[in-house]
Amino acid sequence: MDEETLRKTAYRIWEEQGRPHGQDFEHWFQAQAELDAFDSDGLPGSIASSVAPPAPQKKSRDAPASAEKKPRTKTSSAKK
């Protein structure tokens, strides 16, 4: 978390609480706690959310027949 984001969050909290005087430390610590919780639960901005699992690949209808997996069947080369 960068200091600019922390400062803006503390300012927002101060405004939401009616701009009280003498509570700047409380607002700063509340902003830190709020941003720490935001970063640690997988929401945007966290390390966990920046590593997404790969999306499943869809089969293309235009794929060549040789690329599709077909079950193997036994064939007999000898005729009776």
TORKOL-4160 file (C-alpha; in steps of 0.2 Angstrom, whole numbers, padded with zeros to 4 digits, m for minus):
80
<pt num="1" X="0000" Y="0000" Z="0000"/>
<pt num="2" X="0007" Y="0017" Z="m0005"/>
<pt num="3" X="0007" Y="0032" Z="0006"/>
<pt num="4" X="m0004" Y="0042" Z="m0006"/>
<pt num="5" X="m0018" Y="0029" Z="m0005"/>
<pt num="6" X="m0017" Y="0028" Z="0014"/>
<pt num="7" X="m0018" Y="0047" Z="0015"/>
<pt num="8" X="m0033" Y="0048" Z="0004"/>
<pt num="9" X="m0042" Y="0034" Z="0013"/>
<pt num="10" X="m0039" Y="0043" Z="0030"/>
<pt num="11" X="m0045" Y="0059" Z="0023"/>
<pt num="12" X="m0061" Y="0051" Z="0017"/>
<pt num="13" X="m0064" Y="0043" Z="0034"/>
<pt num="14" X="m0061" Y="0060" Z="0042"/>
<pt num="15" X="m0074" Y="0068" Z="0030"/>
<pt num="16" X="m0086" Y="0054" Z="0033"/>
<pt num="17" X="m0085" Y="0056" Z="0052"/>
<pt num="18" X="m0089" Y="0075" Z="0051"/>
<pt num="19" X="m0072" Y="0082" Z="0050"/>
<pt num="20" X="m0068" Y="0080" Z="0069"/>
<pt num="21" X="m0053" Y="0089" Z="0076"/>
<pt num="22" X="m0039" Y="0079" Z="0085"/>
<pt num="23" X="m0043" Y="0062" Z="0078"/>
<pt num="24" X="m0030" Y="0061" Z="0064"/>
<pt num="25" X="m0020" Y="0046" Z="0071"/>
<pt num="26" X="m0036" Y="0036" Z="0073"/>
<pt num="27" X="m0041" Y="0040" Z="0055"/>
<pt num="28" X="m0024" Y="0035" Z="0049"/>
<pt num="29" X="m0024" Y="0019" Z="0059"/>
<pt num="30" X="m0042" Y="0015" Z="0053"/>
<pt num="31" X="m0036" Y="0018" Z="0035"/>
<pt num="32" X="m0022" Y="0007" Z="0037"/>
<pt num="33" X="m0033" Y="m0007" Z="0044"/>
<pt num="34" X="m0045" Y="m0004" Z="0030"/>
<pt num="35" X="m0032" Y="m0005" Z="0017"/>
<pt num="36" X="m0024" Y="m0021" Z="0025"/>
<pt num="37" X="m0040" Y="m0030" Z="0025"/>
<pt num="38" X="m0044" Y="m0025" Z="0007"/>
<pt num="39" X="m0026" Y="m0031" Z="0001"/>
<pt num="40" X="m0027" Y="m0048" Z="0011"/>
<pt num="41" X="m0044" Y="m0055" Z="0005"/>
<pt num="42" X="m0041" Y="m0057" Z="m0013"/>
<pt num="43" X="m0050" Y="m0041" Z="m0019"/>
<pt num="44" X="m0042" Y="m0030" Z="m0033"/>
<pt num="45" X="m0025" Y="m0024" Z="m0028"/>
<pt num="46" X="m0020" Y="m0039" Z="m0018"/>
<pt num="47" X="m0006" Y="m0051" Z="m0024"/>
<pt num="48" X="m0018" Y="m0066" Z="m0024"/>
<pt num="49" X="m0030" Y="m0057" Z="m0036"/>
<pt num="50" X="m0016" Y="m0053" Z="m0048"/>
<pt num="51" X="m0012" Y="m0071" Z="m0051"/>
<pt num="52" X="m0028" Y="m0078" Z="m0060"/>
<pt num="53" X="m0029" Y="m0097" Z="m0064"/>
<pt num="54" X="m0029" Y="m0100" Z="m0083"/>
<pt num="55" X="m0045" Y="m0100" Z="m0091"/>
<pt num="56" X="m0051" Y="m0117" Z="m0098"/>
<pt num="57" X="m0049" Y="m0118" Z="m0117"/>
<pt num="58" X="m0064" Y="m0120" Z="m0127"/>
<pt num="59" X="m0064" Y="m0133" Z="m0141"/>
<pt num="60" X="m0066" Y="m0125" Z="m0158"/>
<pt num="61" X="m0078" Y="m0132" Z="m0170"/>
<pt num="62" X="m0066" Y="m0128" Z="m0184"/>
<pt num="63" X="m0052" Y="m0139" Z="m0177"/>
<pt num="64" X="m0046" Y="m0152" Z="m0189"/>
<pt num="65" X="m0052" Y="m0169" Z="m0187"/>
<pt num="66" X="m0034" Y="m0176" Z="m0183"/>
<pt num="67" X="m0033" Y="m0164" Z="m0168"/>
<pt num="68" X="m0048" Y="m0171" Z="m0160"/>
<pt num="69" X="m0046" Y="m0187" Z="m0149"/>
<pt num="70" X="m0055" Y="m0202" Z="m0155"/>
<pt num="71" X="m0057" Y="m0218" Z="m0146"/>
<pt num="72" X="m0046" Y="m0231" Z="m0154"/>
<pt num="73" X="m0054" Y="m0247" Z="m0161"/>
<pt num="74" X="m0046" Y="m0263" Z="m0165"/>
<pt num="75" X="m0045" Y="m0267" Z="m0183"/>
<pt num="76" X="m0042" Y="m0284" Z="m0190"/>
<pt num="77" X="m0030" Y="m0284" Z="m0205"/>
<pt num="78" X="m0033" Y="m0302" Z="m0208"/>
<pt num="79" X="m0049" Y="m0307" Z="m0217"/>
<pt num="80" X="m0057" Y="m0324" Z="m0215"/>
